[in-house]
Amino acid sequence: MCGIFAAITQRNIMNILIDGIKKLEYRGYDSSGLAIIDHDNNMVRIRCIGKVDELIRKIQKKKILGHIGVAHTRWATHGKISKANTHPHVSKNIIVVHNGTIENYSVLRIFLQKKGYIFYSDTDTEAIAHLLHWEQNKKKESIEQVIQNSIKQLYGNYSMVVIDKNNPTRLIAARSGSPLVIGLGIEENFIASDQIALLNLTKRFIYLEEGDIAIIKKKEINIFNKKNFKIKRKETISNIKYKSIKKGKYSYYMEKEIYEQPASIRNTLKNRVQKNNTIYFSELQFKKKNLLYYAEHIQMVACGTSYHAAMVSRYWFEAFAKIPCDVEIASEFSSRKIAIRKKSFLITLSQSGETADTLSALRYSKKFGYLGNLTICNMEGSSLVKESDSYILTRAGIEIGVASTKSFTTQLTVLLMLVAQIAHFKKENKIAEKIIETLHILPQRIEEVLKKNELIKNIAKKLSNKKNILFLGRGEQYPIAMEGALKLKEISYIHAEAYAAGELKHGPLALIDKNIPVIIIAPKNSLLEKIKKNIKEIYSREGVIYIFSDQEFNVEKNIHLVKLPYIEELIAPIFYIVPLQLLAYYIALNKGKNIDQPRHLAKSVTVE
Ligand code: HGA
């Protein structure tokens, strides 16, 4: 959340800054701003509420020339959405953009006000700017020392980039809590919250690590670690193609990402299924060998869509790998005292690998003596990957739509592969081989269900004006109902709730009337007869039902069948989420919502 982009360039900086911050808009779009030092050594700061396009419109009227600047797109945490609260924040010669939250900002604010500083915003970030100015003027020290002295006084997250107008030959960056990556150019350098913003400028990157401070000049970069020792961080070459982050023929990234799912799943499976029908993850290495296979319990921790993927896998771990499994929302896990199960192994899931709640759950878990931990993640080099004992990459490719789609189905694909691997280890060979065989068909099955888009579009027309929608599923389709409801909430703002179908009679049945459509996921499996009973219960109460199934049903008044192609039971959850993603997408499209940038949300939730 919140996007930072900064550069020190040979060419005029303005277009580079705008282009960079536009690419980070998925991280927050409450307001945006930039500051550059122009040729006369004046600071030019432009800020405005709303999308980056507003900022671009404002800038077009001006001709500003400069070679160093910072830009920011905000997802507000401290202070409402207003121009005054928009970054960059300034304290005389110090200019700051910040991603994170400063917990002790009110104490700092009072302290700095007493020293004579005037605050123009309600943000925590402005306290950083004044603190840096205060520390810089206390005694003459190097800028890295000033930053070290200041960040010792900050509690919270403070990835930031700073320009000192009195010495505009360098950007100063500090990372703690959320990511920053340096892009290496030819006699110019860049820094951003995500390499996506840098891919059209360079392929060469240096990821800053927790506690690092970087002094970035045109021709030179110096990095200092937590202890203020000068260090070298590894340079990596990215193989991500810039083209892959364009929308192409699609109207929204979410649409593109839904349709990319067969290809991303193929990529997730590639070279991981061995000739002897076993699974091999090349990146999966444990410091203590095979700990996961000897675990007697799996504790999964995640948020949002990743939490739903973990919920589905719980059914698989217990049924196929015969291993007890619990799933918990990350922020809850780290809010309570844990009584750890015997020989328990921790698995975290996150698309970005930067989800603050999941990261703090991982850190918290380290107090409790889990056998080990593993993260399932889409971003190599992310904080979760770095801080976990081991990792498996989902290989979904870059996901830009705020509502996750392909990262969910690739997480499920990895989880099912992992279940097969553990099943093999436990000599449950028959089921392991069956899973692997079935996984081969998965991309093709997703292609088949994607062809049902016209059918889903028609259903979307019927549902677009509804205020509330219920989603029901049983067994591993229950978390799919939850994920379907989440997609709809996120992008259409329709209130949607999911229930385990068996729970209906314990309360939610009271809601049923002709105004609340009920979406029921009812594939052919051992629970189908029970689901049919639930359908009858709703029908008898004049509920309006939409059944998503590969089976035939008696279609009567108020019962609509969304007939889907045949799907193997083992992979049915991965298949059934796709029509629900499409449904949410078409409903939001009918309602004219900004699908890739739903209000109040942002991708990569880097604040707790
Ligand atoms: N706390 C700062 C930055 C917010 C942020 O990083 N959000 O993800 C603000 O409210 O401006």
Residues whose N, C-alpha, C, O or C-beta is under 5 A from the ligand:
A	BS01	HGA	M1 C2 W75 A76 T77 H78 N85 H98 N99 G100 T101 T123 D124 T125 V607
